[in-house]
Amino acid sequence: MKVISLNISKPIEISWRGKTITTGIYKTSVAGPIFLDKEDVENDSVIDRKYHGGIDQAVYAYGYNHYRFWKELYPLLNFSNGFFGENLTVSNLDETKIHVGDMYELGETIIQVTKPRQPCYKLGTRFNDPAVIKQFWNTTKSGIYFRILQTGKVAIDDEFKLIEKAQDSPSIAEVFRSKK
């Protein structure tokens, strides 16, 4: 796995179903590097700290390899890296092979797998279709949240180097399926 895009956002207001909401899901690519801090990515907007940011959700990674699946379902959308609200768009991400507790060296950081992303209505705003939430739940393409054990900078082309494999721990895909 390798970082192919670094993505952050500023808070924006959008109209959704007759209401104005503030969100940080509309991330755009930056040249980087970016700094992964203990509770979030420096200069990135985290609006709803119940579901994003914090010790166990400091950085979100999503697989570029998953984009093809979504492009086939939503061919009229203009997908760009960061579309799913991820901070790190990553090559070859496979939630069935990554386990809760796995630790990686990534750039200057050491990160640990904590949990899958659980989709909220704001993903529906991104797709302009609330049905995407159910579709998201019916896949194993959840992406992964990490905690930051050692803060530091991450850059494009940095590779995830496994430094400790969690023993007897469920895969991210198994955890995600159990949350349905």
PATOR-421035 format. One line per 8 residues: for each residue x, y, z of C-alpha. Coordinates in pm, whole numbers, padded with zeros to 5 digits. Example, Ala and Ser with C-alpha at 12.3 -4.5 7.8 and 13.67 -1.06 7.14 Angstrom:
BEGIN
01230:-00450:00780 ~ 01367:-00106:00714
***
This chain:
BEGIN
00000:00000:00000 ~ 00122:00344:-00089 ~ -00014:00698:-00045 ~ -00124:00834:-00381 ~ -00306:01145:-00260 ~ -00314:01365:00052 ~ -00651:01531:00113 ~ -00778:01799:00349
-01071:02040:00362 ~ -01199:02361:00508 ~ -01552:02362:00648 ~ -01818:02437:00391 ~ -02190:02491:00413 ~ -02417:02303:00176 ~ -02791:02274:00134 ~ -02921:01922:00193
-03289:01834:00203 ~ -03393:02189:00281 ~ -03136:02245:00555 ~ -02798:02413:00562 ~ -02529:02187:00705 ~ -02159:02234:00767 ~ -01929:01955:00657 ~ -01564:01867:00608
-01625:01572:00372 ~ -01543:01774:00059 ~ -01169:01712:00069 ~ -00927:01815:-00204 ~ -00577:01695:-00283 ~ -00279:01892:-00159 ~ 00085:01864:-00262 ~ 00187:01789:00096
00336:01667:00305 ~ 00066:01669:00573 ~ 00117:01639:00948 ~ -00064:01359:01132 ~ -00128:01475:01487 ~ -00266:01273:01779 ~ -00632:01359:01713 ~ -00650:01476:01352
-00467:01589:01043 ~ -00321:01937:01077 ~ -00513:02198:00871 ~ -00802:01959:00803 ~ -01157:02038:00911 ~ -01327:01791:01141 ~ -01684:01901:01201 ~ -01852:01613:01386
-01601:01486:01642 ~ -01834:01209:01753 ~ -01766:01025:01426 ~ -01443:01181:01296 ~ -01117:01285:01453 ~ -01006:01203:01804 ~ -00758:00945:01926 ~ -00912:00643:01747
-01012:00827:01427 ~ -00720:01063:01375 ~ -00672:00986:01007 ~ -00894:00815:00749 ~ -00758:00616:00454 ~ -00958:00494:00156 ~ -00854:00266:-00128 ~ -00809:00416:-00473
-00871:00060:-00594 ~ -01233:00097:-00467 ~ -01304:00398:-00686 ~ -01370:00185:-00995 ~ -01657:00006:-00817 ~ -01825:00339:-00731 ~ -01761:00489:-01075 ~ -01954:00199:-01231
-02250:00262:-00996 ~ -02238:00642:-01037 ~ -02093:00709:-01384 ~ -02214:01071:-01394 ~ -02023:01178:-01084 ~ -01684:01343:-01110 ~ -01470:01138:-00871 ~ -01145:01285:-00749
-00908:01172:-00476 ~ -01057:01260:-00139 ~ -01413:01207:-00267 ~ -01498:00977:00024 ~ -01367:01227:00277 ~ -01042:01040:00320 ~ -00721:01211:00422 ~ -00512:00946:00252
-00605:00791:-00081 ~ -00411:00466:-00083 ~ -00324:00212:-00352 ~ -00416:-00154:-00298 ~ -00613:-00113:00025 ~ -00780:-00442:00119 ~ -01000:-00434:00428 ~ -01019:-00815:00432
-00643:-00841:00497 ~ -00592:-00555:00743 ~ -00670:-00624:01108 ~ -00761:-00408:01404 ~ -00437:-00339:01590 ~ -00199:-00376:01292 ~ 00077:-00115:01317 ~ 00249:00056:01026
00533:00295:00974 ~ 00416:00559:00728 ~ 00651:00845:00646 ~ 00764:00988:00981 ~ 00465:00837:01163 ~ 00367:00515:01330 ~ -00003:00445:01294 ~ -00233:00171:01422
-00551:00035:01265 ~ -00854:00105:01485 ~ -01181:00063:01296 ~ -01372:00088:00969 ~ -01557:00399:00869 ~ -01930:00388:00933 ~ -02110:00591:00668 ~ -02326:00882:00773
-02572:01096:00581 ~ -02292:01328:00470 ~ -02165:01055:00236 ~ -02511:01076:00080 ~ -02460:01448:00026 ~ -02133:01378:-00154 ~ -02311:01140:-00392 ~ -02630:01349:-00396
-02806:01020:-00321 ~ -02886:00886:00027 ~ -02910:00533:-00121 ~ -02531:00522:-00132 ~ -02523:00467:00244 ~ -02696:00129:00213 ~ -02477:00045:-00088 ~ -02168:00134:00117
-02282:-00097:00401 ~ -02326:-00381:00149 ~ -01956:-00379:00057 ~ -01632:-00436:00243 ~ -01498:-00107:00101 ~ -01522:00089:00425 ~ -01178:00242:00441 ~ -00981:00248:00764
-00936:00478:01060 ~ -00599:00492:01233 ~ -00469:00620:01564 ~ -00138:00802:01559 ~ 00123:00643:01786 ~ 00403:00868:01662 ~ 00315:01201:01505 ~ 00489:01328:01196
00467:01410:00829 ~ 00334:01188:00553 ~ 00394:01250:00183 ~ 00274:01119:-00150 ~ 00447:00788:-00239 ~ 00508:00697:00128 ~ 00458:00324:00175 ~ 00276:00151:00458
00542:-00068:00618 ~ 00390:-00328:00848 ~ 00584:-00326:01176 ~ 00350:-00534:01390 ~ 00068:-00769:01288 ~ -00215:-00793:01543 ~ -00269:-01146:01671 ~ -00617:-01297:01692
-00781:-00974:01581 ~ -01068:-00936:01331 ~ -01013:-00785:00991 ~ -01158:-00442:00918 ~ -01405:-00610:00679 ~ -01523:-00846:00957 ~ -01575:-00557:01198 ~ -01758:-00358:00930
-01993:-00647:00848 ~ -02070:-00694:01218 ~ -02186:-00330:01248 ~ -02464:-00359:00986
***
